[in-house]
Amino acid sequence: MGLWYNTNGLSVDELMKKETEVRKKLVTAFGLGIDPNAIGQIQNALDDIRLAIVESQYKPGDDADENFDDYLNIG
């Protein structure tokens, strides 16, 4: 879950659709000359969605080696 946008339980396809929707809203806000603070909030929501897309592709444990020892022996 992002700070500005709830992305829990959404698939990558759903996240990409949401990203497209938010980008359209951002372009509209720029075109209308909306307050920069409001535009910043839309950009934060867009960043949350993009981060969720990246995080969904790198879930912990996907490439974890069960035999990996968490120490380094230099001797």
mmCIF file as gemmi writes it, N, C-alpha and C atoms, coordinates in Angstrom:
data_model
loop_
_atom_site.group_PDB
_atom_site.id
_atom_site.type_symbol
_atom_site.label_atom_id
_atom_site.label_alt_id
_atom_site.label_comp_id
_atom_site.label_asym_id
_atom_site.label_entity_id
_atom_site.label_seq_id
_atom_site.pdbx_PDB_ins_code
_atom_site.Cartn_x
_atom_site.Cartn_y
_atom_site.Cartn_z
_atom_site.occupancy
_atom_site.B_iso_or_equiv
_atom_site.pdbx_formal_charge
_atom_site.auth_seq_id
_atom_site.auth_asym_id
_atom_site.pdbx_PDB_model_num
ATOM 1 N N . MET Axp A 1 ? 0.846 -1.185 0 1 0 ? 1 A 1
ATOM 2 C CA . MET Axp A 1 ? 0 0 0 1 0 ? 1 A 1
ATOM 3 C C . MET Axp A 1 ? 0.88 1.233 0 1 0 ? 1 A 1
ATOM 4 N N . GLY Axp A 2 ? 0.595 2.118 -0.901 1 0 ? 2 A 1
ATOM 5 C CA . GLY Axp A 2 ? 1.353 3.349 -0.967 1 0 ? 2 A 1
ATOM 6 C C . GLY Axp A 2 ? 0.797 4.396 -0.022 1 0 ? 2 A 1
ATOM 7 N N . LEU Axp A 3 ? 1.543 5.438 0.12 1 0 ? 3 A 1
ATOM 8 C CA . LEU Axp A 3 ? 1.127 6.522 0.999 1 0 ? 3 A 1
ATOM 9 C C . LEU Axp A 3 ? -0.077 7.266 0.426 1 0 ? 3 A 1
ATOM 10 N N . TRP Axp A 4 ? -0.115 7.424 -0.885 1 0 ? 4 A 1
ATOM 11 C CA . TRP Axp A 4 ? -1.154 8.228 -1.518 1 0 ? 4 A 1
ATOM 12 C C . TRP Axp A 4 ? -2.217 7.393 -2.216 1 0 ? 4 A 1
ATOM 13 N N . TYR Axp A 5 ? -1.897 6.151 -2.547 1 0 ? 5 A 1
ATOM 14 C CA . TYR Axp A 5 ? -2.817 5.349 -3.341 1 0 ? 5 A 1
ATOM 15 C C . TYR Axp A 5 ? -2.765 3.908 -2.859 1 0 ? 5 A 1
ATOM 16 N N . ASN Axp A 6 ? -3.903 3.306 -2.582 1 0 ? 6 A 1
ATOM 17 C CA . ASN Axp A 6 ? -3.966 1.935 -2.097 1 0 ? 6 A 1
ATOM 18 C C . ASN Axp A 6 ? -3.816 0.971 -3.272 1 0 ? 6 A 1
ATOM 19 N N . THR Axp A 7 ? -2.706 0.225 -3.288 1 0 ? 7 A 1
ATOM 20 C CA . THR Axp A 7 ? -2.425 -0.694 -4.388 1 0 ? 7 A 1
ATOM 21 C C . THR Axp A 7 ? -2.462 -2.149 -3.938 1 0 ? 7 A 1
ATOM 22 N N . ASN Axp A 8 ? -2.949 -2.42 -2.737 1 0 ? 8 A 1
ATOM 23 C CA . ASN Axp A 8 ? -2.989 -3.792 -2.22 1 0 ? 8 A 1
ATOM 24 C C . ASN Axp A 8 ? -3.913 -4.665 -3.053 1 0 ? 8 A 1
ATOM 25 N N . GLY Axp A 9 ? -3.432 -5.848 -3.409 1 0 ? 9 A 1
ATOM 26 C CA . GLY Axp A 9 ? -4.26 -6.828 -4.082 1 0 ? 9 A 1
ATOM 27 C C . GLY Axp A 9 ? -4.513 -6.583 -5.557 1 0 ? 9 A 1
ATOM 28 N N . LEU Axp A 10 ? -3.886 -5.586 -6.147 1 0 ? 10 A 1
ATOM 29 C CA . LEU Axp A 10 ? -4.097 -5.317 -7.566 1 0 ? 10 A 1
ATOM 30 C C . LEU Axp A 10 ? -3.049 -6.058 -8.396 1 0 ? 10 A 1
ATOM 31 N N . SER Axp A 11 ? -3.472 -6.597 -9.529 1 0 ? 11 A 1
ATOM 32 C CA . SER Axp A 11 ? -2.539 -7.268 -10.428 1 0 ? 11 A 1
ATOM 33 C C . SER Axp A 11 ? -1.756 -6.218 -11.217 1 0 ? 11 A 1
ATOM 34 N N . VAL Axp A 12 ? -0.741 -6.678 -11.923 1 0 ? 12 A 1
ATOM 35 C CA . VAL Axp A 12 ? 0.076 -5.755 -12.721 1 0 ? 12 A 1
ATOM 36 C C . VAL Axp A 12 ? -0.778 -5.087 -13.798 1 0 ? 12 A 1
ATOM 37 N N . ASP Axp A 13 ? -1.681 -5.852 -14.424 1 0 ? 13 A 1
ATOM 38 C CA . ASP Axp A 13 ? -2.557 -5.269 -15.448 1 0 ? 13 A 1
ATOM 39 C C . ASP Axp A 13 ? -3.453 -4.182 -14.863 1 0 ? 13 A 1
ATOM 40 N N . GLU Axp A 14 ? -4.012 -4.448 -13.688 1 0 ? 14 A 1
ATOM 41 C CA . GLU Axp A 14 ? -4.856 -3.443 -13.034 1 0 ? 14 A 1
ATOM 42 C C . GLU Axp A 14 ? -4.044 -2.212 -12.656 1 0 ? 14 A 1
ATOM 43 N N . LEU Axp A 15 ? -2.816 -2.437 -12.176 1 0 ? 15 A 1
ATOM 44 C CA . LEU Axp A 15 ? -1.954 -1.311 -11.821 1 0 ? 15 A 1
ATOM 45 C C . LEU Axp A 15 ? -1.612 -0.471 -13.041 1 0 ? 15 A 1
ATOM 46 N N . MET Axp A 16 ? -1.38 -1.125 -14.164 1 0 ? 16 A 1
ATOM 47 C CA . MET Axp A 16 ? -1.057 -0.384 -15.387 1 0 ? 16 A 1
ATOM 48 C C . MET Axp A 16 ? -2.257 0.434 -15.869 1 0 ? 16 A 1
ATOM 49 N N . LYS Axp A 17 ? -3.469 -0.116 -15.712 1 0 ? 17 A 1
ATOM 50 C CA . LYS Axp A 17 ? -4.671 0.644 -16.069 1 0 ? 17 A 1
ATOM 51 C C . LYS Axp A 17 ? -4.827 1.855 -15.157 1 0 ? 17 A 1
ATOM 52 N N . LYS Axp A 18 ? -4.575 1.646 -13.853 1 0 ? 18 A 1
ATOM 53 C CA . LYS Axp A 18 ? -4.657 2.761 -12.905 1 0 ? 18 A 1
ATOM 54 C C . LYS Axp A 18 ? -3.603 3.821 -13.226 1 0 ? 18 A 1
ATOM 55 N N . GLU Axp A 19 ? -2.416 3.377 -13.617 1 0 ? 19 A 1
ATOM 56 C CA . GLU Axp A 19 ? -1.363 4.328 -13.985 1 0 ? 19 A 1
ATOM 57 C C . GLU Axp A 19 ? -1.808 5.181 -15.166 1 0 ? 19 A 1
ATOM 58 N N . THR Axp A 20 ? -2.424 4.554 -16.152 1 0 ? 20 A 1
ATOM 59 C CA . THR Axp A 20 ? -2.915 5.296 -17.316 1 0 ? 20 A 1
ATOM 60 C C . THR Axp A 20 ? -3.984 6.311 -16.906 1 0 ? 20 A 1
ATOM 61 N N . GLU Axp A 21 ? -4.898 5.897 -16.03 1 0 ? 21 A 1
ATOM 62 C CA . GLU Axp A 21 ? -5.952 6.807 -15.562 1 0 ? 21 A 1
ATOM 63 C C . GLU Axp A 21 ? -5.362 8.011 -14.829 1 0 ? 21 A 1
ATOM 64 N N . VAL Axp A 22 ? -4.408 7.75 -13.948 1 0 ? 22 A 1
ATOM 65 C CA . VAL Axp A 22 ? -3.821 8.833 -13.163 1 0 ? 22 A 1
ATOM 66 C C . VAL Axp A 22 ? -2.992 9.755 -14.064 1 0 ? 22 A 1
ATOM 67 N N . ARG Axp A 23 ? -2.304 9.185 -15.054 1 0 ? 23 A 1
ATOM 68 C CA . ARG Axp A 23 ? -1.553 10.04 -15.982 1 0 ? 23 A 1
ATOM 69 C C . ARG Axp A 23 ? -2.486 10.959 -16.762 1 0 ? 23 A 1
ATOM 70 N N . LYS Axp A 24 ? -3.648 10.445 -17.17 1 0 ? 24 A 1
ATOM 71 C CA . LYS Axp A 24 ? -4.628 11.283 -17.871 1 0 ? 24 A 1
ATOM 72 C C . LYS Axp A 24 ? -5.108 12.423 -16.972 1 0 ? 24 A 1
ATOM 73 N N . LYS Axp A 25 ? -5.336 12.1 -15.698 1 0 ? 25 A 1
ATOM 74 C CA . LYS Axp A 25 ? -5.749 13.133 -14.745 1 0 ? 25 A 1
ATOM 75 C C . LYS Axp A 25 ? -4.653 14.173 -14.557 1 0 ? 25 A 1
ATOM 76 N N . LEU Axp A 26 ? -3.409 13.73 -14.56 1 0 ? 26 A 1
ATOM 77 C CA . LEU Axp A 26 ? -2.283 14.651 -14.402 1 0 ? 26 A 1
ATOM 78 C C . LEU Axp A 26 ? -2.183 15.593 -15.601 1 0 ? 26 A 1
ATOM 79 N N . VAL Axp A 27 ? -2.338 15.048 -16.787 1 0 ? 27 A 1
ATOM 80 C CA . VAL Axp A 27 ? -2.29 15.881 -17.996 1 0 ? 27 A 1
ATOM 81 C C . VAL Axp A 27 ? -3.431 16.897 -17.979 1 0 ? 27 A 1
ATOM 82 N N . THR Axp A 28 ? -4.612 16.465 -17.564 1 0 ? 28 A 1
ATOM 83 C CA . THR Axp A 28 ? -5.753 17.376 -17.461 1 0 ? 28 A 1
ATOM 84 C C . THR Axp A 28 ? -5.477 18.479 -16.445 1 0 ? 28 A 1
ATOM 85 N N . ALA Axp A 29 ? -4.884 18.101 -15.312 1 0 ? 29 A 1
ATOM 86 C CA . ALA Axp A 29 ? -4.576 19.089 -14.273 1 0 ? 29 A 1
ATOM 87 C C . ALA Axp A 29 ? -3.575 20.117 -14.775 1 0 ? 29 A 1
ATOM 88 N N . PHE Axp A 30 ? -2.557 19.662 -15.505 1 0 ? 30 A 1
ATOM 89 C CA . PHE Axp A 30 ? -1.592 20.607 -16.078 1 0 ? 30 A 1
ATOM 90 C C . PHE Axp A 30 ? -2.284 21.54 -17.065 1 0 ? 30 A 1
ATOM 91 N N . GLY Axp A 31 ? -3.146 20.975 -17.903 1 0 ? 31 A 1
ATOM 92 C CA . GLY Axp A 31 ? -3.842 21.776 -18.91 1 0 ? 31 A 1
ATOM 93 C C . GLY Axp A 31 ? -4.761 22.826 -18.315 1 0 ? 31 A 1
ATOM 94 N N . LEU Axp A 32 ? -5.347 22.525 -17.175 1 0 ? 32 A 1
ATOM 95 C CA . LEU Axp A 32 ? -6.268 23.465 -16.535 1 0 ? 32 A 1
ATOM 96 C C . LEU Axp A 32 ? -5.555 24.46 -15.629 1 0 ? 32 A 1
ATOM 97 N N . GLY Axp A 33 ? -4.258 24.249 -15.421 1 0 ? 33 A 1
ATOM 98 C CA . GLY Axp A 33 ? -3.515 25.165 -14.566 1 0 ? 33 A 1
ATOM 99 C C . GLY Axp A 33 ? -3.847 25.008 -13.098 1 0 ? 33 A 1
ATOM 100 N N . ILE Axp A 34 ? -4.102 23.799 -12.684 1 0 ? 34 A 1
ATOM 101 C CA . ILE Axp A 34 ? -4.445 23.497 -11.294 1 0 ? 34 A 1
ATOM 102 C C . ILE Axp A 34 ? -3.271 23.882 -10.382 1 0 ? 34 A 1
ATOM 103 N N . ASP Axp A 35 ? -3.564 24.123 -9.128 1 0 ? 35 A 1
ATOM 104 C CA . ASP Axp A 35 ? -2.58 24.472 -8.119 1 0 ? 35 A 1
ATOM 105 C C . ASP Axp A 35 ? -1.436 23.441 -8.102 1 0 ? 35 A 1
ATOM 106 N N . PRO Axp A 36 ? -0.179 23.907 -8.05 1 0 ? 36 A 1
ATOM 107 C CA . PRO Axp A 36 ? 0.965 22.978 -8.041 1 0 ? 36 A 1
ATOM 108 C C . PRO Axp A 36 ? 0.939 21.967 -6.897 1 0 ? 36 A 1
ATOM 109 N N . ASN Axp A 37 ? 0.346 22.322 -5.767 1 0 ? 37 A 1
ATOM 110 C CA . ASN Axp A 37 ? 0.247 21.359 -4.666 1 0 ? 37 A 1
ATOM 111 C C . ASN Axp A 37 ? -0.655 20.186 -5.036 1 0 ? 37 A 1
ATOM 112 N N . ALA Axp A 38 ? -1.751 20.466 -5.719 1 0 ? 38 A 1
ATOM 113 C CA . ALA Axp A 38 ? -2.653 19.405 -6.154 1 0 ? 38 A 1
ATOM 114 C C . ALA Axp A 38 ? -1.977 18.531 -7.209 1 0 ? 38 A 1
ATOM 115 N N . ILE Axp A 39 ? -1.225 19.15 -8.098 1 0 ? 39 A 1
ATOM 116 C CA . ILE Axp A 39 ? -0.491 18.389 -9.109 1 0 ? 39 A 1
ATOM 117 C C . ILE Axp A 39 ? 0.55 17.493 -8.436 1 0 ? 39 A 1
ATOM 118 N N . GLY Axp A 40 ? 1.182 18.001 -7.394 1 0 ? 40 A 1
ATOM 119 C CA . GLY Axp A 40 ? 2.152 17.2 -6.657 1 0 ? 40 A 1
ATOM 120 C C . GLY Axp A 40 ? 1.506 15.98 -6.023 1 0 ? 40 A 1
ATOM 121 N N . GLN Axp A 41 ? 0.285 16.114 -5.537 1 0 ? 41 A 1
ATOM 122 C CA . GLN Axp A 41 ? -0.417 14.973 -4.954 1 0 ? 41 A 1
ATOM 123 C C . GLN Axp A 41 ? -0.748 13.929 -6.016 1 0 ? 41 A 1
ATOM 124 N N . ILE Axp A 42 ? -1.121 14.379 -7.199 1 0 ? 42 A 1
ATOM 125 C CA . ILE Axp A 42 ? -1.391 13.439 -8.292 1 0 ? 42 A 1
ATOM 126 C C . ILE Axp A 42 ? -0.103 12.727 -8.687 1 0 ? 42 A 1
ATOM 127 N N . GLN Axp A 43 ? 1.005 13.46 -8.727 1 0 ? 43 A 1
ATOM 128 C CA . GLN Axp A 43 ? 2.29 12.845 -9.045 1 0 ? 43 A 1
ATOM 129 C C . GLN Axp A 43 ? 2.694 11.83 -7.982 1 0 ? 43 A 1
ATOM 130 N N . ASN Axp A 44 ? 2.401 12.108 -6.711 1 0 ? 44 A 1
ATOM 131 C CA . ASN Axp A 44 ? 2.691 11.156 -5.64 1 0 ? 44 A 1
ATOM 132 C C . ASN Axp A 44 ? 1.883 9.869 -5.814 1 0 ? 44 A 1
ATOM 133 N N . ALA Axp A 45 ? 0.62 9.999 -6.191 1 0 ? 45 A 1
ATOM 134 C CA . ALA Axp A 45 ? -0.208 8.824 -6.436 1 0 ? 45 A 1
ATOM 135 C C . ALA Axp A 45 ? 0.356 8.013 -7.603 1 0 ? 45 A 1
ATOM 136 N N . LEU Axp A 46 ? 0.802 8.703 -8.632 1 0 ? 46 A 1
ATOM 137 C CA . LEU Axp A 46 ? 1.406 8.037 -9.792 1 0 ? 46 A 1
ATOM 138 C C . LEU Axp A 46 ? 2.689 7.316 -9.395 1 0 ? 46 A 1
ATOM 139 N N . ASP Axp A 47 ? 3.489 7.939 -8.551 1 0 ? 47 A 1
ATOM 140 C CA . ASP Axp A 47 ? 4.715 7.298 -8.06 1 0 ? 47 A 1
ATOM 141 C C . ASP Axp A 47 ? 4.398 6.04 -7.253 1 0 ? 47 A 1
ATOM 142 N N . ASP Axp A 48 ? 3.351 6.09 -6.437 1 0 ? 48 A 1
ATOM 143 C CA . ASP Axp A 48 ? 2.943 4.916 -5.655 1 0 ? 48 A 1
ATOM 144 C C . ASP Axp A 48 ? 2.563 3.758 -6.574 1 0 ? 48 A 1
ATOM 145 N N . ILE Axp A 49 ? 1.829 4.058 -7.618 1 0 ? 49 A 1
ATOM 146 C CA . ILE Axp A 49 ? 1.399 3.013 -8.55 1 0 ? 49 A 1
ATOM 147 C C . ILE Axp A 49 ? 2.608 2.428 -9.268 1 0 ? 49 A 1
ATOM 148 N N . ARG Axp A 50 ? 3.51 3.275 -9.715 1 0 ? 50 A 1
ATOM 149 C CA . ARG Axp A 50 ? 4.713 2.789 -10.405 1 0 ? 50 A 1
ATOM 150 C C . ARG Axp A 50 ? 5.573 1.94 -9.475 1 0 ? 50 A 1
ATOM 151 N N . LEU Axp A 51 ? 5.686 2.337 -8.228 1 0 ? 51 A 1
ATOM 152 C CA . LEU Axp A 51 ? 6.454 1.562 -7.255 1 0 ? 51 A 1
ATOM 153 C C . LEU Axp A 51 ? 5.796 0.201 -7.015 1 0 ? 51 A 1
ATOM 154 N N . ALA Axp A 52 ? 4.485 0.178 -6.958 1 0 ? 52 A 1
ATOM 155 C CA . ALA Axp A 52 ? 3.771 -1.09 -6.765 1 0 ? 52 A 1
ATOM 156 C C . ALA Axp A 52 ? 3.993 -2.026 -7.947 1 0 ? 52 A 1
ATOM 157 N N . ILE Axp A 53 ? 4.075 -1.476 -9.155 1 0 ? 53 A 1
ATOM 158 C CA . ILE Axp A 53 ? 4.342 -2.299 -10.339 1 0 ? 53 A 1
ATOM 159 C C . ILE Axp A 53 ? 5.726 -2.928 -10.235 1 0 ? 53 A 1
ATOM 160 N N . VAL Axp A 54 ? 6.714 -2.132 -9.863 1 0 ? 54 A 1
ATOM 161 C CA . VAL Axp A 54 ? 8.081 -2.643 -9.734 1 0 ? 54 A 1
ATOM 162 C C . VAL Axp A 54 ? 8.163 -3.67 -8.611 1 0 ? 54 A 1
ATOM 163 N N . GLU Axp A 55 ? 7.554 -3.376 -7.475 1 0 ? 55 A 1
ATOM 164 C CA . GLU Axp A 55 ? 7.595 -4.293 -6.334 1 0 ? 55 A 1
ATOM 165 C C . GLU Axp A 55 ? 6.896 -5.611 -6.642 1 0 ? 55 A 1
ATOM 166 N N . SER Axp A 56 ? 5.851 -5.575 -7.442 1 0 ? 56 A 1
ATOM 167 C CA . SER Axp A 56 ? 5.134 -6.807 -7.762 1 0 ? 56 A 1
ATOM 168 C C . SER Axp A 56 ? 5.976 -7.733 -8.634 1 0 ? 56 A 1
ATOM 169 N N . GLN Axp A 57 ? 6.939 -7.177 -9.328 1 0 ? 57 A 1
ATOM 170 C CA . GLN Axp A 57 ? 7.802 -7.992 -10.184 1 0 ? 57 A 1
ATOM 171 C C . GLN Axp A 57 ? 8.985 -8.561 -9.422 1 0 ? 57 A 1
ATOM 172 N N . TYR Axp A 58 ? 9.275 -8.037 -8.243 1 0 ? 58 A 1
ATOM 173 C CA . TYR Axp A 58 ? 10.403 -8.492 -7.438 1 0 ? 58 A 1
ATOM 174 C C . TYR Axp A 58 ? 9.938 -8.894 -6.045 1 0 ? 58 A 1
ATOM 175 N N . LYS Axp A 59 ? 9.128 -9.9 -5.974 1 0 ? 59 A 1
ATOM 176 C CA . LYS Axp A 59 ? 8.644 -10.366 -4.685 1 0 ? 59 A 1
ATOM 177 C C . LYS Axp A 59 ? 9.743 -11.157 -3.988 1 0 ? 59 A 1
ATOM 178 N N . PRO Axp A 60 ? 9.889 -10.988 -2.681 1 0 ? 60 A 1
ATOM 179 C CA . PRO Axp A 60 ? 10.917 -11.736 -1.955 1 0 ? 60 A 1
ATOM 180 C C . PRO Axp A 60 ? 10.644 -13.238 -2.005 1 0 ? 60 A 1
ATOM 181 N N . GLY Axp A 61 ? 11.72 -13.972 -2.147 1 0 ? 61 A 1
ATOM 182 C CA . GLY Axp A 61 ? 11.601 -15.416 -2.176 1 0 ? 61 A 1
ATOM 183 C C . GLY Axp A 61 ? 11.536 -16.003 -3.563 1 0 ? 61 A 1
ATOM 184 N N . ASP Axp A 62 ? 11.381 -15.173 -4.584 1 0 ? 62 A 1
ATOM 185 C CA . ASP Axp A 62 ? 11.311 -15.693 -5.94 1 0 ? 62 A 1
ATOM 186 C C . ASP Axp A 62 ? 12.616 -16.37 -6.355 1 0 ? 62 A 1
ATOM 187 N N . ASP Axp A 63 ? 13.737 -15.751 -6.014 1 0 ? 63 A 1
ATOM 188 C CA . ASP Axp A 63 ? 15.029 -16.299 -6.416 1 0 ? 63 A 1
ATOM 189 C C . ASP Axp A 63 ? 15.903 -16.635 -5.211 1 0 ? 63 A 1
ATOM 190 N N . ALA Axp A 64 ? 15.277 -16.797 -4.06 1 0 ? 64 A 1
ATOM 191 C CA . ALA Axp A 64 ? 16.034 -17.081 -2.836 1 0 ? 64 A 1
ATOM 192 C C . ALA Axp A 64 ? 16.546 -18.518 -2.871 1 0 ? 64 A 1
ATOM 193 N N . ASP Axp A 65 ? 17.813 -18.686 -2.5 1 0 ? 65 A 1
ATOM 194 C CA . ASP Axp A 65 ? 18.426 -19.998 -2.437 1 0 ? 65 A 1
ATOM 195 C C . ASP Axp A 65 ? 18.323 -20.503 -1.004 1 0 ? 65 A 1
ATOM 196 N N . GLU Axp A 66 ? 17.685 -21.635 -0.801 1 0 ? 66 A 1
ATOM 197 C CA . GLU Axp A 66 ? 17.488 -22.151 0.552 1 0 ? 66 A 1
ATOM 198 C C . GLU Axp A 66 ? 18.791 -22.583 1.201 1 0 ? 66 A 1
ATOM 199 N N . ASN Axp A 67 ? 19.803 -22.899 0.414 1 0 ? 67 A 1
ATOM 200 C CA . ASN Axp A 67 ? 21.072 -23.349 0.937 1 0 ? 67 A 1
ATOM 201 C C . ASN Axp A 67 ? 22.057 -22.203 1.161 1 0 ? 67 A 1
ATOM 202 N N . PHE Axp A 68 ? 21.622 -20.997 0.973 1 0 ? 68 A 1
ATOM 203 C CA . PHE Axp A 68 ? 22.501 -19.841 1.123 1 0 ? 68 A 1
ATOM 204 C C . PHE Axp A 68 ? 22.796 -19.587 2.588 1 0 ? 68 A 1
ATOM 205 N N . ASP Axp A 69 ? 24.07 -19.445 2.908 1 0 ? 69 A 1
ATOM 206 C CA . ASP Axp A 69 ? 24.48 -19.107 4.277 1 0 ? 69 A 1
ATOM 207 C C . ASP Axp A 69 ? 24.679 -17.609 4.359 1 0 ? 69 A 1
ATOM 208 N N . ASP Axp A 70 ? 24.178 -17.016 5.399 1 0 ? 70 A 1
ATOM 209 C CA . ASP Axp A 70 ? 24.211 -15.562 5.521 1 0 ? 70 A 1
ATOM 210 C C . ASP Axp A 70 ? 25.483 -15.078 6.218 1 0 ? 70 A 1
ATOM 211 N N . TYR Axp A 71 ? 26.631 -15.611 5.839 1 0 ? 71 A 1
ATOM 212 C CA . TYR Axp A 71 ? 27.904 -15.144 6.388 1 0 ? 71 A 1
ATOM 213 C C . TYR Axp A 71 ? 28.996 -15.355 5.356 1 0 ? 71 A 1
ATOM 214 N N . LEU Axp A 72 ? 30.113 -14.698 5.572 1 0 ? 72 A 1
ATOM 215 C CA . LEU Axp A 72 ? 31.243 -14.776 4.668 1 0 ? 72 A 1
ATOM 216 C C . LEU Axp A 72 ? 32.457 -15.282 5.447 1 0 ? 72 A 1
ATOM 217 N N . ASN Axp A 73 ? 33.054 -16.355 4.987 1 0 ? 73 A 1
ATOM 218 C CA . ASN Axp A 73 ? 34.232 -16.935 5.632 1 0 ? 73 A 1
ATOM 219 C C . ASN Axp A 73 ? 35.461 -16.514 4.842 1 0 ? 73 A 1
ATOM 220 N N . ILE Axp A 74 ? 36.315 -15.697 5.455 1 0 ? 74 A 1
ATOM 221 C CA . ILE Axp A 74 ? 37.506 -15.178 4.774 1 0 ? 74 A 1
ATOM 222 C C . ILE Axp A 74 ? 38.76 -15.908 5.259 1 0 ? 74 A 1
ATOM 223 N N . GLY Axp A 75 ? 38.715 -17.037 5.717 1 0 ? 75 A 1
ATOM 224 C CA . GLY Axp A 75 ? 39.931 -17.631 6.265 1 0 ? 75 A 1
ATOM 225 C C . GLY Axp A 75 ? 40.119 -18.981 5.863 1 0 ? 75 A 1
